[in-house]
Amino acid sequence: MTFNKEKALEDFDDFLFIMDDQLEWLELEAARRDITLNLNTTCFPELENLFDLLSKDETKDMTSRLIVTFARYLGEAVRVRYGGKWTLPLDGPHKA
């Protein structure tokens, strides 16, 4: 399998583009359940509680999708707390 840099950049752009919608959806789902999320690392217990509520009785496929959404939220909370930005390092020593 050959690495396609243009495809990787396109996928990364898509990743960033849909992240805002997913984070907004997650915060709305939390609010519907009287759970406050604030993109801060202190809300991680509430985030875990929300995951338990949303994933209960879900299919494996839906649970996998939830995991990705929650991972994005975790990553964004860490990014906001400690500073930084989402990057796709394609030119470093660890490139594919």
N, CA, C and O atoms as CSV, one atom per row, in Angstrom:
chain,resi,resn,atom,element,x,y,z
A,1,MET,N,N,0.847,-1.174,0.000
A,1,MET,CA,C,0.000,0.000,0.000
A,1,MET,C,C,0.890,1.234,0.000
A,1,MET,O,O,1.780,1.372,0.839
A,2,THR,N,N,0.645,2.108,-0.930
A,2,THR,CA,C,1.446,3.326,-1.017
A,2,THR,C,C,0.760,4.450,-0.256
A,2,THR,O,O,-0.467,4.526,-0.189
A,3,PHE,N,N,1.575,5.310,0.307
A,3,PHE,CA,C,1.076,6.444,1.072
A,3,PHE,C,C,0.751,7.585,0.122
A,3,PHE,O,O,1.568,7.966,-0.716
A,4,ASN,N,N,-0.447,8.119,0.265
A,4,ASN,CA,C,-0.903,9.222,-0.564
A,4,ASN,C,C,-1.024,10.466,0.314
A,4,ASN,O,O,-1.985,10.609,1.070
A,5,LYS,N,N,-0.053,11.354,0.210
A,5,LYS,CA,C,-0.011,12.554,1.047
A,5,LYS,C,C,-1.233,13.437,0.820
A,5,LYS,O,O,-1.792,13.965,1.781
A,6,GLU,N,N,-1.656,13.608,-0.419
A,6,GLU,CA,C,-2.813,14.450,-0.708
A,6,GLU,C,C,-4.077,13.879,-0.064
A,6,GLU,O,O,-4.898,14.622,0.473
A,7,LYS,N,N,-4.224,12.564,-0.123
A,7,LYS,CA,C,-5.381,11.909,0.497
A,7,LYS,C,C,-5.327,12.070,2.013
A,7,LYS,O,O,-6.357,12.312,2.642
A,8,ALA,N,N,-4.156,11.940,2.603
A,8,ALA,CA,C,-3.999,12.117,4.047
A,8,ALA,C,C,-4.381,13.535,4.460
A,8,ALA,O,O,-5.061,13.725,5.469
A,9,LEU,N,N,-3.952,14.526,3.690
A,9,LEU,CA,C,-4.303,15.918,3.993
A,9,LEU,C,C,-5.800,16.157,3.849
A,9,LEU,O,O,-6.399,16.876,4.648
A,10,GLU,N,N,-6.395,15.562,2.840
A,10,GLU,CA,C,-7.839,15.680,2.638
A,10,GLU,C,C,-8.595,15.034,3.802
A,10,GLU,O,O,-9.555,15.609,4.314
A,11,ASP,N,N,-8.165,13.851,4.214
A,11,ASP,CA,C,-8.796,13.168,5.341
A,11,ASP,C,C,-8.650,13.980,6.626
A,11,ASP,O,O,-9.580,14.048,7.429
A,12,PHE,N,N,-7.495,14.591,6.818
A,12,PHE,CA,C,-7.274,15.408,7.996
A,12,PHE,C,C,-8.173,16.642,7.984
A,12,PHE,O,O,-8.719,17.018,9.021
A,13,ASP,N,N,-8.330,17.269,6.829
A,13,ASP,CA,C,-9.244,18.407,6.706
A,13,ASP,C,C,-10.674,17.988,7.047
A,13,ASP,O,O,-11.392,18.714,7.735
A,14,ASP,N,N,-11.080,16.824,6.566
A,14,ASP,CA,C,-12.414,16.301,6.892
A,14,ASP,C,C,-12.546,16.063,8.396
A,14,ASP,O,O,-13.575,16.375,8.996
A,15,PHE,N,N,-11.491,15.505,8.997
A,15,PHE,CA,C,-11.462,15.259,10.434
A,15,PHE,C,C,-11.731,16.555,11.205
A,15,PHE,O,O,-12.548,16.577,12.126
A,16,LEU,N,N,-11.041,17.628,10.824
A,16,LEU,CA,C,-11.210,18.910,11.499
A,16,LEU,C,C,-12.584,19.513,11.220
A,16,LEU,O,O,-13.204,20.095,12.110
A,17,PHE,N,N,-13.052,19.373,9.995
A,17,PHE,CA,C,-14.316,19.968,9.588
A,17,PHE,C,C,-15.487,19.391,10.379
A,17,PHE,O,O,-16.356,20.136,10.832
A,18,ILE,N,N,-15.515,18.077,10.547
A,18,ILE,CA,C,-16.652,17.462,11.237
A,18,ILE,C,C,-16.501,17.484,12.758
A,18,ILE,O,O,-17.459,17.213,13.481
A,19,MET,N,N,-15.300,17.806,13.243
A,19,MET,CA,C,-15.100,17.801,14.688
A,19,MET,C,C,-16.026,18.785,15.385
A,19,MET,O,O,-16.639,18.430,16.391
A,20,ASP,N,N,-16.146,19.993,14.893
A,20,ASP,CA,C,-17.000,20.990,15.537
A,20,ASP,C,C,-18.438,20.490,15.678
A,20,ASP,O,O,-19.060,20.648,16.729
A,21,ASP,N,N,-18.953,19.893,14.618
A,21,ASP,CA,C,-20.320,19.365,14.671
A,21,ASP,C,C,-20.441,18.249,15.706
A,21,ASP,O,O,-21.424,18.187,16.444
A,22,GLN,N,N,-19.451,17.378,15.757
A,22,GLN,CA,C,-19.500,16.275,16.718
A,22,GLN,C,C,-19.410,16.783,18.156
A,22,GLN,O,O,-20.126,16.300,19.032
A,23,LEU,N,N,-18.536,17.753,18.399
A,23,LEU,CA,C,-18.401,18.293,19.752
A,23,LEU,C,C,-19.672,19.027,20.168
A,23,LEU,O,O,-20.104,18.926,21.316
A,24,GLU,N,N,-20.263,19.756,19.245
A,24,GLU,CA,C,-21.515,20.439,19.535
A,24,GLU,C,C,-22.618,19.429,19.846
A,24,GLU,O,O,-23.378,19.615,20.796
A,25,TRP,N,N,-22.710,18.369,19.057
A,25,TRP,CA,C,-23.701,17.320,19.294
A,25,TRP,C,C,-23.515,16.713,20.681
A,25,TRP,O,O,-24.484,16.501,21.410
A,26,LEU,N,N,-22.266,16.437,21.037
A,26,LEU,CA,C,-21.976,15.825,22.323
A,26,LEU,C,C,-22.393,16.745,23.474
A,26,LEU,O,O,-22.966,16.285,24.461
A,27,GLU,N,N,-22.109,18.026,23.348
A,27,GLU,CA,C,-22.496,18.975,24.395
A,27,GLU,C,C,-24.017,19.100,24.492
A,27,GLU,O,O,-24.556,19.252,25.588
A,28,LEU,N,N,-24.705,19.036,23.364
A,28,LEU,CA,C,-26.174,19.075,23.387
A,28,LEU,C,C,-26.747,17.816,24.045
A,28,LEU,O,O,-27.690,17.898,24.832
A,29,GLU,N,N,-26.180,16.664,23.724
A,29,GLU,CA,C,-26.624,15.415,24.356
A,29,GLU,C,C,-26.383,15.458,25.861
A,29,GLU,O,O,-27.204,14.970,26.638
A,30,ALA,N,N,-25.272,16.035,26.266
A,30,ALA,CA,C,-24.979,16.171,27.696
A,30,ALA,C,C,-26.011,17.085,28.356
A,30,ALA,O,O,-26.553,16.756,29.411
A,31,ALA,N,N,-26.274,18.218,27.740
A,31,ALA,CA,C,-27.226,19.176,28.305
A,31,ALA,C,C,-28.616,18.563,28.443
A,31,ALA,O,O,-29.321,18.837,29.414
A,32,ARG,N,N,-29.012,17.739,27.482
A,32,ARG,CA,C,-30.316,17.059,27.549
A,32,ARG,C,C,-30.409,16.154,28.771
A,32,ARG,O,O,-31.503,15.816,29.222
A,33,ARG,N,N,-29.259,15.768,29.299
A,33,ARG,CA,C,-29.210,14.874,30.462
A,33,ARG,C,C,-28.714,15.606,31.717
A,33,ARG,O,O,-28.305,14.978,32.694
A,34,ASP,N,N,-28.756,16.924,31.674
A,34,ASP,CA,C,-28.301,17.770,32.785
A,34,ASP,C,C,-26.850,17.510,33.166
A,34,ASP,O,O,-26.485,17.537,34.341
A,35,ILE,N,N,-26.033,17.257,32.153
A,35,ILE,CA,C,-24.591,17.080,32.342
A,35,ILE,C,C,-23.911,18.273,31.675
A,35,ILE,O,O,-24.203,18.608,30.527
A,36,THR,N,N,-23.009,18.902,32.407
A,36,THR,CA,C,-22.306,20.063,31.873
A,36,THR,C,C,-20.912,19.664,31.404
A,36,THR,O,O,-20.097,19.173,32.185
A,37,LEU,N,N,-20.655,19.879,30.133
A,37,LEU,CA,C,-19.320,19.697,29.574
A,37,LEU,C,C,-18.777,21.081,29.242
A,37,LEU,O,O,-19.511,21.946,28.766
A,38,ASN,N,N,-17.494,21.284,29.494
A,38,ASN,CA,C,-16.944,22.618,29.303
A,38,ASN,C,C,-15.570,22.626,28.637
A,38,ASN,O,O,-14.800,23.571,28.809
A,39,LEU,N,N,-15.262,21.575,27.878
A,39,LEU,CA,C,-13.962,21.471,27.215
A,39,LEU,C,C,-12.813,21.740,28.179
A,39,LEU,O,O,-11.860,22.450,27.859
A,40,ASN,N,N,-12.928,21.160,29.356
A,40,ASN,CA,C,-11.898,21.274,30.366
A,40,ASN,C,C,-11.617,19.879,30.896
A,40,ASN,O,O,-12.516,19.040,30.951
A,41,THR,N,N,-10.403,19.633,31.276
A,41,THR,CA,C,-10.050,18.300,31.768
A,41,THR,C,C,-10.776,17.952,33.059
A,41,THR,O,O,-10.843,16.780,33.428
A,42,THR,N,N,-11.316,18.940,33.746
A,42,THR,CA,C,-12.053,18.650,34.976
A,42,THR,C,C,-13.416,18.012,34.700
A,42,THR,O,O,-14.036,17.474,35.617
A,43,CYS,N,N,-13.882,18.061,33.479
A,43,CYS,CA,C,-15.192,17.480,33.157
A,43,CYS,C,C,-15.090,16.018,32.718
A,43,CYS,O,O,-16.087,15.431,32.296
A,44,PHE,N,N,-13.916,15.433,32.811
A,44,PHE,CA,C,-13.755,14.051,32.349
A,44,PHE,C,C,-14.664,13.054,33.074
A,44,PHE,O,O,-15.166,12.136,32.424
A,45,PRO,N,N,-14.905,13.182,34.389
A,45,PRO,CA,C,-15.854,12.255,35.015
A,45,PRO,C,C,-17.263,12.370,34.417
A,45,PRO,O,O,-17.937,11.358,34.221
A,46,GLU,N,N,-17.706,13.594,34.129
A,46,GLU,CA,C,-19.006,13.781,33.501
A,46,GLU,C,C,-19.020,13.211,32.084
A,46,GLU,O,O,-20.027,12.664,31.632
A,47,LEU,N,N,-17.905,13.344,31.400
A,47,LEU,CA,C,-17.789,12.792,30.051
A,47,LEU,C,C,-17.909,11.273,30.088
A,47,LEU,O,O,-18.573,10.677,29.240
A,48,GLU,N,N,-17.272,10.657,31.062
A,48,GLU,CA,C,-17.369,9.209,31.208
A,48,GLU,C,C,-18.803,8.785,31.514
A,48,GLU,O,O,-19.294,7.796,30.969
A,49,ASN,N,N,-19.466,9.532,32.383
A,49,ASN,CA,C,-20.858,9.246,32.710
A,49,ASN,C,C,-21.732,9.347,31.460
A,49,ASN,O,O,-22.590,8.496,31.228
A,50,LEU,N,N,-21.514,10.382,30.664
A,50,LEU,CA,C,-22.286,10.554,29.431
A,50,LEU,C,C,-22.034,9.400,28.471
A,50,LEU,O,O,-22.968,8.903,27.841
A,51,PHE,N,N,-20.783,8.969,28.355
A,51,PHE,CA,C,-20.497,7.842,27.476
A,51,PHE,C,C,-21.267,6.606,27.927
A,51,PHE,O,O,-21.853,5.899,27.107
A,52,ASP,N,N,-21.263,6.351,29.224
A,52,ASP,CA,C,-22.002,5.193,29.746
A,52,ASP,C,C,-23.482,5.286,29.405
A,52,ASP,O,O,-24.098,4.288,29.031
A,53,LEU,N,N,-24.050,6.469,29.532
A,53,LEU,CA,C,-25.470,6.650,29.220
A,53,LEU,C,C,-25.762,6.464,27.739
A,53,LEU,O,O,-26.733,5.802,27.372
A,54,LEU,N,N,-24.927,7.045,26.891
A,54,LEU,CA,C,-25.181,6.987,25.449
A,54,LEU,C,C,-24.867,5.624,24.839
A,54,LEU,O,O,-25.492,5.225,23.856
A,55,SER,N,N,-23.916,4.919,25.406
A,55,SER,CA,C,-23.510,3.648,24.801
A,55,SER,C,C,-24.293,2.454,25.341
A,55,SER,O,O,-24.218,1.357,24.789
A,56,LYS,N,N,-25.036,2.668,26.410
A,56,LYS,CA,C,-25.818,1.581,26.993
A,56,LYS,C,C,-26.801,1.042,25.956
A,56,LYS,O,O,-27.554,1.796,25.340
A,57,ASP,N,N,-26.776,-0.252,25.780
A,57,ASP,CA,C,-27.695,-0.952,24.867
A,57,ASP,C,C,-27.512,-0.582,23.400
A,57,ASP,O,O,-28.404,-0.837,22.591
A,58,GLU,N,N,-26.386,0.009,23.042
A,58,GLU,CA,C,-26.128,0.350,21.641
A,58,GLU,C,C,-25.423,-0.800,20.931
A,58,GLU,O,O,-24.850,-1.692,21.557
A,59,THR,N,N,-25.486,-0.747,19.619
A,59,THR,CA,C,-24.793,-1.739,18.811
A,59,THR,C,C,-23.288,-1.498,18.893
A,59,THR,O,O,-22.836,-0.434,19.315
A,60,LYS,N,N,-22.538,-2.489,18.488
A,60,LYS,CA,C,-21.079,-2.349,18.477
A,60,LYS,C,C,-20.653,-1.235,17.523
A,60,LYS,O,O,-19.728,-0.480,17.824
A,61,ASP,N,N,-21.315,-1.130,16.386
A,61,ASP,CA,C,-20.990,-0.088,15.409
A,61,ASP,C,C,-21.247,1.305,15.978
A,61,ASP,O,O,-20.411,2.197,15.842
A,62,MET,N,N,-22.401,1.491,16.614
A,62,MET,CA,C,-22.718,2.794,17.191
A,62,MET,C,C,-21.768,3.117,18.348
A,62,MET,O,O,-21.348,4.264,18.500
A,63,THR,N,N,-21.434,2.133,19.147
A,63,THR,CA,C,-20.490,2.343,20.239
A,63,THR,C,C,-19.127,2.748,19.696
A,63,THR,O,O,-18.459,3.599,20.282
A,64,SER,N,N,-18.710,2.158,18.593
A,64,SER,CA,C,-17.446,2.534,17.966
A,64,SER,C,C,-17.478,3.990,17.504
A,64,SER,O,O,-16.491,4.710,17.654
A,65,ARG,N,N,-18.587,4.418,16.955
A,65,ARG,CA,C,-18.726,5.811,16.529
A,65,ARG,C,C,-18.686,6.753,17.732
A,65,ARG,O,O,-18.075,7.820,17.680
A,66,LEU,N,N,-19.342,6.345,18.805
A,66,LEU,CA,C,-19.317,7.158,20.021
A,66,LEU,C,C,-17.898,7.280,20.576
A,66,LEU,O,O,-17.495,8.346,21.041
A,67,ILE,N,N,-17.158,6.196,20.522
A,67,ILE,CA,C,-15.775,6.221,21.009
A,67,ILE,C,C,-14.969,7.280,20.254
A,67,ILE,O,O,-14.205,8.028,20.864
A,68,VAL,N,N,-15.133,7.344,18.955
A,68,VAL,CA,C,-14.412,8.336,18.150
A,68,VAL,C,C,-14.831,9.749,18.550
A,68,VAL,O,O,-13.979,10.623,18.705
A,69,THR,N,N,-16.118,9.979,18.717
A,69,THR,CA,C,-16.603,11.303,19.100
A,69,THR,C,C,-16.084,11.701,20.475
A,69,THR,O,O,-15.648,12.834,20.677
A,70,PHE,N,N,-16.132,10.774,21.408
A,70,PHE,CA,C,-15.640,11.075,22.748
A,70,PHE,C,C,-14.126,11.279,22.755
A,70,PHE,O,O,-13.616,12.119,23.496
A,71,ALA,N,N,-13.419,10.525,21.945
A,71,ALA,CA,C,-11.965,10.714,21.850
A,71,ALA,C,C,-11.643,12.093,21.296
A,71,ALA,O,O,-10.688,12.731,21.740
A,72,ARG,N,N,-12.417,12.553,20.347
A,72,ARG,CA,C,-12.228,13.906,19.816
A,72,ARG,C,C,-12.430,14.934,20.928
A,72,ARG,O,O,-11.666,15.891,21.053
A,73,TYR,N,N,-13.479,14.717,21.738
A,73,TYR,CA,C,-13.745,15.655,22.827
A,73,TYR,C,C,-12.591,15.660,23.822
A,73,TYR,O,O,-12.147,16.722,24.258
A,74,LEU,N,N,-12.110,14.481,24.177
A,74,LEU,CA,C,-10.961,14.388,25.086
A,74,LEU,C,C,-9.759,15.125,24.512
A,74,LEU,O,O,-9.114,15.909,25.209
A,75,GLY,N,N,-9.463,14.878,23.256
A,75,GLY,CA,C,-8.332,15.535,22.603
A,75,GLY,C,C,-8.482,17.039,22.563
A,75,GLY,O,O,-7.518,17.771,22.788
A,76,GLU,N,N,-9.679,17.502,22.279
A,76,GLU,CA,C,-9.912,18.941,22.212
A,76,GLU,C,C,-9.819,19.568,23.606
A,76,GLU,O,O,-9.304,20.677,23.749
A,77,ALA,N,N,-10.306,18.877,24.624
A,77,ALA,CA,C,-10.207,19.395,25.992
A,77,ALA,C,C,-8.742,19.518,26.411
A,77,ALA,O,O,-8.356,20.507,27.034
A,78,VAL,N,N,-7.936,18.528,26.075
A,78,VAL,CA,C,-6.514,18.583,26.393
A,78,VAL,C,C,-5.842,19.710,25.602
A,78,VAL,O,O,-5.011,20.443,26.139
A,79,ARG,N,N,-6.206,19.841,24.328
A,79,ARG,CA,C,-5.635,20.902,23.497
A,79,ARG,C,C,-5.957,22.278,24.073
A,79,ARG,O,O,-5.083,23.141,24.148
A,80,VAL,N,N,-7.209,22.483,24.480
A,80,VAL,CA,C,-7.632,23.764,25.042
A,80,VAL,C,C,-6.917,24.018,26.371
A,80,VAL,O,O,-6.453,25.129,26.629
A,81,ARG,N,N,-6.831,23.000,27.200
A,81,ARG,CA,C,-6.230,23.163,28.534
A,81,ARG,C,C,-4.736,23.466,28.463
A,81,ARG,O,O,-4.237,24.326,29.189
A,82,TYR,N,N,-4.033,22.764,27.598
A,82,TYR,CA,C,-2.577,22.873,27.567
A,82,TYR,C,C,-2.045,23.653,26.362
A,82,TYR,O,O,-0.835,23.832,26.218
A,83,GLY,N,N,-2.931,24.101,25.521
A,83,GLY,CA,C,-2.505,24.830,24.329
A,83,GLY,C,C,-2.106,23.855,23.237
A,83,GLY,O,O,-1.865,22.675,23.493
A,84,GLY,N,N,-2.044,24.347,22.064
A,84,GLY,CA,C,-1.657,23.495,20.950
A,84,GLY,C,C,-2.631,23.596,19.812
A,84,GLY,O,O,-3.562,24.402,19.831
A,85,LYS,N,N,-2.405,22.768,18.823
A,85,LYS,CA,C,-3.307,22.738,17.679
A,85,LYS,C,C,-3.248,21.356,17.061
A,85,LYS,O,O,-2.286,20.610,17.243
A,86,TRP,N,N,-4.284,21.040,16.338
A,86,TRP,CA,C,-4.336,19.764,15.635
A,86,TRP,C,C,-3.426,19.868,14.413
A,86,TRP,O,O,-3.534,20.811,13.629
A,87,THR,N,N,-2.542,18.907,14.260
A,87,THR,CA,C,-1.647,18.896,13.105
A,87,THR,C,C,-1.564,17.488,12.538
A,87,THR,O,O,-1.908,16.505,13.193
A,88,LEU,N,N,-1.106,17.428,11.326
A,88,LEU,CA,C,-0.833,16.158,10.671
A,88,LEU,C,C,0.629,16.197,10.232
A,88,LEU,O,O,0.937,16.681,9.143
A,89,PRO,N,N,1.529,15.690,11.072
A,89,PRO,CA,C,2.964,15.792,10.779
A,89,PRO,C,C,3.387,14.779,9.711
A,89,PRO,O,O,3.651,13.616,10.018
A,90,LEU,N,N,3.446,15.222,8.488
A,90,LEU,CA,C,3.798,14.328,7.384
A,90,LEU,C,C,5.259,14.410,6.986
A,90,LEU,O,O,5.744,13.565,6.233
A,91,ASP,N,N,5.964,15.409,7.479
A,91,ASP,CA,C,7.339,15.601,7.038
A,91,ASP,C,C,8.367,15.323,8.121
A,91,ASP,O,O,9.555,15.577,7.922
A,92,GLY,N,N,7.933,14.805,9.262
A,92,GLY,CA,C,8.856,14.529,10.361
A,92,GLY,C,C,9.543,13.182,10.210
A,92,GLY,O,O,9.323,12.470,9.231
A,93,PRO,N,N,10.374,12.838,11.183
A,93,PRO,CA,C,11.126,11.584,11.111
A,93,PRO,C,C,10.258,10.332,11.262
A,93,PRO,O,O,10.711,9.227,10.961
A,94,HIS,N,N,9.020,10.496,11.724
A,94,HIS,CA,C,8.143,9.344,11.942
A,94,HIS,C,C,7.059,9.234,10.886
A,94,HIS,O,O,6.036,8.593,11.126
A,95,LYS,N,N,7.253,9.830,9.745
A,95,LYS,CA,C,6.224,9.786,8.709
A,95,LYS,C,C,6.072,8.366,8.177
A,95,LYS,O,O,6.987,7.547,8.258
A,96,ALA,N,N,4.893,8.103,7.634
A,96,ALA,CA,C,4.597,6.764,7.127
A,96,ALA,C,C,5.382,6.469,5.858
A,96,ALA,O,O,5.256,5.383,5.292
